[in-house]
Amino acid sequence: MAANSEARPVKCVIWDLDDTVWEGVLLEDSRVRPRPEVLEVLRALDSRGILHSIASRNDPAAARAKLDELGIGELFLYPQINWGSKAESVARIARRLNLDPDSFAFVDDQAFEREEVNSRFPAVRCFDAAQVAGLPGLPAFRPAFVTEESRQRRHMYRAAIDRDEAAEEFTGTSAEFLSTLDMVFTVAPATTEDLGRAEELTVRTHQLNTTGRTYSHAELDQLRRSGDHLLLMAELTDRFGSYGKIGLALVELGQEAWRLKLLLMSCRVMSRGVGTVLLNEIQRLAAAAGVRLRADFVVNDRNRMMYVTYRMGGFREVSRDGDEVVLEGPEDIPPIPHYLAVRGVAGAGLGRG
């Protein structure tokens, strides 16, 4: 095994096909049979919210037909079945899923294929096909929590594929396409049922995270119950289905100013502009309570986009200590985008001073 022993979570497993998912070579024998342990692992990891894809040198039509015949074609997102480099296939999958390759595992029976992938992506954890049965027991494949969001993750990506195809076929502008989606953005106080997903978001979200801080289930529950904090969850749906609970905000409630301690959004809604919408809803809450809104930001090498979100929203720096920044929001709050319906909490009597 070329992979190291790190237990950082695996978000996607990329599979070879011949002598890996099935026994034998498809183009030599169309009656190849799936390896039973692979079928078990595919289903087990899918139920935990771990995605699957394919990097296989094979005939695309024959391989896809065989996957559908075996009843497992739907498990694989953005499968790369071609005669090119498997490292390039991994790169394509990373772009399509919008995930960092360091969250990938790669399974192939051929050592030189694993080495080729590792030469380009050293952080990808590579496994020999003979090791498949043991994957579900490894720490990297055992999420600390499995939420309903986790169990639906593949279906949400499938809906995203349908959206992408609709966008490619659409002939108008990006804004006009967004108007066709019937998007509804909901912001509400976190419930007990939300806490597993809230913890998962703090652990899994790095790029669109203002501070990089993580919180345990118990810490989040304590903050949710606290009289001087507000823990908000955001959800997005459209005509293709739900994106799930994709945003989290933690606000410390003060008498003269509120402090936005954490703001994060799932990467899968990056192109929808809803990070700004969540920020604006919190500003409306603060304004209703008659207080200013300040926000913490901790600079790291991955979250610059969230700093840009603050600055584009009119926030200005009021203090900086090394990588730790405090910003303050403007008096004028931008309007809600015309293509988005917001079901928020600003008018629900939740503002507290």
Secondary structure, 3 states (H helix, E strand, C coil): CCCCCCCCCCCEEEECCECCCEECCCCCCCCCEECHHHHHHHHHHHHCCCEEEEEEECCHHHHHHHHHHCCCHHHECCCEEECCCHHHHHHHHHHHHCCCHHHEEEEECCHHHHHHHHHHCCCCEEEEHHHHHHHHHCHHHCCCCCCHHHHCHHHHHHHHHHHHHHHHHCCCCHHHHHHCCCEEEEEEECCHHHHHHHHHHHHHCCCCECCCCCCCHHHHHHHHHCCCEEEEEEEEEECCEEEEEEEEEEEECCCCEEEEEEEEECHHHHHHCHHHHHHHHHHHHHHHCCCEEEEEEECCCCCHHHHHHHHHCCCEEEEEECCEEEEECCCCCCCCCCCEEEECCCCCCCCCC
